[in-house]
């Protein structure tokens, strides 16, 4: 199998270490997801082989949450901003907001 992470991926991930464990985990998972299922399963297999099941459990949990969040983003319509102009009323704003959200 090809490398799971490139040298550039490794450098990018290690630069986020000061941002907290969640930031590092999210970036790692996003990177692996871009590489495809083989990369993620390759990392998980390597961690399991080294007896890091506690790490694989956390990564699987984080990956599931990230996938769910990404699916939610796809289903949520983008909001069209309301531009206030001279003479705009709050009723117009609320009508715009309600129709944009309910599309």
PyMOL commands that set and color helices and strands:
alter all, ss='L'
color gray80, all
select helices_A, chain A and resi 7-15+17-19+21-35+37-49+53-75+90-101
alter helices_A, ss='H'
color red, helices_A
deselect
rebuild
show_as cartoon
